[in-house]
Amino acid sequence: MALGKKGWLEQLIREGVTKYRPDAESNSFREATLLKPGVGRARRYLRGILRESGLLFGTPNAPTPGDQTFGPEEQLFLAVLRVFTRIALDVATLVEAAPGPRPEQVLLLFAALSHRLDDAEDIHRRIERATKQWPLPQKLWLKVEEAMEERALSLGADPYYGLVLHNGAVYADANLFGRAAIAYFSRSHFPREAVERRLAFAAQQKARLVEVLVGLVSAERKPGFPARRAILRQIDDLRLPDDLADQTRDFARKAFEKPVAHKRLTAGIRSRDMRRFILEQTLLASLVDGRRSPREVEWTGSLGAQLGFTPENIRALELEVAEFYSKHRTVVDVFSLSGGAEVMGEQWVDEMSTSVKKNYRALLREIRETGELSRLLARAARGQKLSREEKAAMREQLIDVAKAVPALAIFAAPGGVLLLLALAKVLPFDLLPSSFRDEPDERD
């Protein structure tokens, strides 16, 4: 299975359905079966499995099968989709859903997750008329597949000096997906209105998480230019409804300049699950860089108190989050570039960003003229492994670029590729070939 190769999503779903067996070792599934069949047991299962599976922090606990030539980001994305597929099948079992074409039903749920509600309704109609309109047209599979690939790109990485958003965004989507599965498999039709409500709720979760994490990163000092650019790009990548996206960007810009009161950040959060979600994700974000300053500890404690947690509750959650992070650090760090953080301070990155920006046109010209370099950089940026020969070729071409643009000679040194890719995460323009422009991007 290769992400980006035509038919990868259908293969993933059909493999999941073919191999599916109720997991007798899952505490969440086993405890749910003690309840009466129906929606209640499915909801009980979902609450438990989001934590048990690791989706609460956006990181499935199970090892990732598949081609190890994939980059870590691709592997993690595929692992998340496999867990989503299993959740849908478990829900169908727990609500005792009528027999049906499970692969196509799971596809319907992925269509709903991707906001393709018209396609989800179309798939449902065709399932109902299976005797007349079957099999499902390949174009429907490919439409949803394309939408999922776009999600893979938008959730592909948390940029250096950005927010630790991936984990919370995956949790919000997992909860949305599970709730949609419960509504769908417990009814005889596609519940469009219920799914629309869940989509809106997930968007609100993500927007609120952005606000709280912006508050966290601004707790000690105003974020620098690279951090601001990265955060605003992340808000764009979340693809929130237009009005909500505008509000979130406006909030972030103001918070960059003036700290936001905890009361403002927590206003309107009534659900205990939502309060716990916000605090857990904030604790995880404060751990990712490997240090927690006294100011961060104080700020997080005040946030927890404002959310209604006692100091004892907060300490218990801190221990739980720290234990998770210690077990899954290599996976969580896929999205934090903490390795780069250990060798580059914010001031250094600011200086290098300025140098690259000044030499932007020359850099683009030289990379264009060394065509193979742009291709190799794009592959490396996606986390794909390069052969020894390809790495050598990349370094030789970086040396050629450095000769033409002396200010960028640092990129030709050992480790220079890492520095270039790290900077690509925070620069106000893209260096990769799919985004070449004649003018720098001047968006705020």
N, C-alpha and C positions, 0 to 999 in steps of 0.2 A: 504494500500500500504506500503510495507516495502522495503527500499533500500537494495539491496543485495539478496532479495528473487526473485527467478526465475519469470520473467514476469512483474516485477514492471514497466519497461519502457513502455511496451505496454499498461498497465493499465493507466499510466499517460497520454499518448498521446491520447488514445481513450476517456478518460474522458474529456480531453480538447476539442476534436473535438465535442463530444456529447453536451457539455454545451456551445459551442461557439455561441455568438451573437455579431454582430458589436457593439462596445462600443460607444453609442451616447454621453457619458459624457467625452470621451477622447478628449482633445483639439487637439492633434496631428491628430487623425483620422478625426475629424470633419473638421479641416482646410484643410486636404489633399483632402477630397471629393469635395472641392470647385474648385479644378483643374480638367482638363480633365482626363478621365480614361487613365491609362497607367503607364509607368515606372516613369515618373516625379512625379506623386502624391504619388507613393509608396516610392520614395526617400525622398520626403518632410515629409511623415509620419515617416519614420525611424529616420531621424534627430531629430524630436521632441520627439518620444516615448522613445528613449534611455535616454533622460533627464527626461521626465515626469514619466517614470516607475521607476526611481531610478537606472537603469542599468548603467548609467554613472559612478556611484560610486559602482557598483557591488552589490547593495542592493535593491531588489524590494520593492516598497512602500506598496504594498497590503499585508494584513496580510496573514500568511502562514496557509493554511488549512492542515488537516491531523492529524496523530497520534502524540500527544504531548509527547509520550515516546521517540521519536527520540531525539538525541542530537541536539543542536542548529546549528551545522555545517551541519548536514544532512537536517534539515528543510530548511535552507537557500539554499542549493544546489537544493533541489526539487522545491523550490519557483522560483529559476532562470529558471529551465527547463520549468516550467509552463508558465512563461512569454515568453520564447523563442517560445513555441508552439503557444501562442496567436499571437505573432508577425508574424509567418509564415502564420497563417490563415487570419490575417488582410491584409497582403500583397497579398495573393491570391484573396481576395475580391476587393482590390483597383485596381489591374491590370486586374480584370475581367477574371481570369483564368478559363479555361474550367472545367466543373465538373470532378471530379476524386476521387480516393480513398484517401481522405485527410490524414487518419492516416499513410498510407504507404508513402505518399509524405513527411510528416513531419519526418518520420523515415529516409528517404533518406537524408534530410537536416542534421539530427543529425549524420548520417554516414559521411557526408562531413565534418562536424565540427570536427569529431574525426580522420580526415585524412584517413578514409577508403573509398577512392575514387572508388576502384574497386567494393566494395560492393554497393556504391551509384549507380554506373552504372548498376550493376546487378539488383538492385531494380527497376530502371527505365525501363530496358528491360522487366522485368516481368509485370510491370504496363501496358506497351504498348501491351503485349500479354496476357492480363488478361483473355481473353476467353479460352486460352490454358494452361496458367501457373498460376493458382490461387487456393487457396489463397497463399499469400507469405509464403515460408517455415519458420517454427519456428526458424530454425538455423540462418536465417538472422536477425530476431528480437534479438536473443540472442547474436549474434556477436556485434551488435551495443550496446546492453545493457552492455555487458562486457567492451566495450571501454568507455562508459559513466561512469561506476563504477570506472575505472582507473582515469578518470578525477576528480571524486569526491574525491579520495584519494589525488591526486596531488594538488588540490585546497582546501583541507580540512582545512587548517589553515595556517596563517602566523605565523611562530615560534617566540617565545620570542626572542627579540634582532635581529630578522630578518628584512626584508623590508615589508612595507605595500603594498604587491603586489596583493593580491586577488582582490581588487576592480578594479584596472586597467586591470588585466588579464580578468576578467569577461566582462568588457566593450569592450575590443578588440574582444573577442569571440562573444559578442552580435552584434557588428557591422558586423563582418564576417558572422554570421548566417543570419542577416537581408539582407545583400547584396546578399548572396547566394540564399535566398528565392526569392528576386526580379529577379535575373537572371534566376532562374529555372521556376517560375510561369509565366514569360513573354515570355518564349520560348517553343518550342515543344520538347526539348531534355535536357539532363543533361549537363550543360555547364562546362565541366571539366576544361578547360583551364582558364576560368574566376574564378572558385573556387580555383584553384592552385595559381592564382595571389593574391586572397584575403587571402589565408592561409599564403603566404609569407609576405604579408603586416602586418597581425596580429602578426606574429612572430617578425617582425622588430619593431612594436609598443612595444611589451613586452620587447624586448632587450633594446630598447632605454629608456624605463621606468626604467629598472634595473639600467642602467648607471646613470640616473639622481638621483634616490633614493640612490644609493651608494654614490654619491656626497653629498647628503644631510646629511646622517648619518656620513660622514667623515668630515663634515664642521668644527666641534669643536675639535675633537681629533680622533686619529686613532682608528678604531673599535677593541674591544678586541677579544680574540680567539673565545669565544662562538658566537659572532656576525658574525665573518668571516665564521665560519663553517655553521651557519644557512643560510647565504646569498648564499653560494656556493651550498648548498642543494636546496635552492629555485630555483636557475638557472637550476639545474638538473630537478626539478619537472615541470618546464615550458615546457620541451620536445621540445626545439627549434631544428631546423635543426642542424646537427652536426657541420658544419663550424661556424654557428652563435653562437651556444652554446660555442664553444671553444673561439671565439673572446670575448664573454661576460664574461666568467670566467677570461680570461687573463686581460681584462679591470678592472674587480673588484679587482683582486689581486694587480694590480699596483696602483689603486685608494686607496686601504687600506693604502698604504705607503706614497703616495704623492697626495695632493689635485689636482683635475682636473679643468682646466680652464672652465668657462661657455661657452666660444667660442667653445671648443672641444665638450661639451655636446650637444650643439644646432646645430652643423654643419649639414647641409643637411636637416634640418626640414623646409620645405617651406609651407606646408599646414597650414592655420590658424586653422583648426579643430585639427590638430595634435599638434600645439603649445599650443592651449588652453587645450587640453587633458593633456599634460605634466605638465603644470602649475597647473591645478586643482588637479591632483593626487598628486603633490608635496605638495600643501597646505594641502590636507587631511592628508597625511602622517605626516606632521609636527604638526598636531593637535591631533593625536591619543593618544600620551602619556600624554596629558593633560597639556602640557606646551610648550611654544615656547621661546627659549632663544634668546637674542639679536643677537647672531651670526646666528641662524637659520633664523630670520626675515631678516637680512641683506643679507644672502646668497640667500634666496628665492626671495627677491626684485631684486637682481642683475640678477638672472635667468630670471625673468619676463621681465626685461628691455632688456636682450639679445634676448628674444623671440619676442620682438617688442611691449610689452604692456607698457602703460603709468602707472605712479603711481596710477592714478585714476582708470584705468582698474584693476590693481592688487587689490586695496582696495575693489572694487566691487566684484571681484571673491572671495576674502577672506571672505566677508560677506556671499556670497552665499554658500560657502563650510562650513563655521562655522554654518550656519543655518541648513544645511543638517545634519551635524554631531550631532548637539544638538538634533535633532528629532530622529536620528537613532543610537545613541551612543551604545545602548545595542546590536544592531546587528553588527555594525562595530567592537565592542570590542570582538566579537566572535573570531576575527582573530588577536587580538593584545595582549591578555593576560595582559591587563593593570592592572587588579587586582593584578597579581603577581608583576608587575612593582612597585606597591605602597609599597610593603613590602620587595623587594629584590633589592639591588643596584648591579651594574655590578661587583664591587670588590667581593661582597659576592658570587655571582654566579660563578665567576672565582674560588674562593676558594673551593666551594662545588663541582664544576666540577672536580677540581684536586683530591679532596678526593674520589669522586666516581670512577674516572679513576684508582686511585691506588688500589682500592678495587674491580675493575671490575670483576675479575674471581670469587671472593668469593660471590659477589652480584648475579651474574648469577647462580652460583651453588645453593645458598640458594633459589632464586626465582624458579628455576627449581624444587627443592625438595618440595616446597609448591605450587603444581600445580594450586590450585584454585586462588592463588594470581596473577599468570601471566594472567589468564583468566580475572579476575576482573580489573586488570590494563589496559588490552587491551580495555575492554569495556569503562572504565572511560576515557581513552585517546581519544576515538572517541566521547566523549561527551554524552554517553548514561547514563541515570539515573540508580543509584543503589538503591536497597531497604535499609531500615535501618539495616536489618539483614546482608546484603552483605557488607555494610560499616563497621559494627562491625567486621565481619570476616576478612575483609581486614586489619583493624587496628591490630587485634590480630596477624595476620601473619606477618605484618610489624614489630611488636614487636619481634617476633621470629627471623626475619632477623637481627634486630638491635642487639640482643643478640649474634648472630654469627659474626656480623661485627660491633663492637662497634663504629667505626668512623661514621657510618651512623645512629646513634640513633636518630638524628633529625627527620628522616622520621616517627618514631613511635609516635612523639608528635602530639597534635591536629593540624590539617592543614598539616601534613606531606605528605599526598597523593598529595595535591596541589603542594607542593614543588617538589616532585618526578616527577610529570607530567610536571611541568614547566621546570625542568632540562632536561627531556627527549627530549624537543624541541630543545635544544642547544648542547647537548653532542655529541662528535664525534663518537658515536656508539648508537645502538638502544637497549632499555631495554625490548621491547615488544616481545612476544613469536614468532611471525612470522619472526623475524629478529635475533634470537639467533645465535651467531657465537662463534667459539672457540677462535678466535683472534679478537682484536679490529679492527675497520675499520680505515685504515691508509691513506685513500684518502685525497688529498689536498682539 
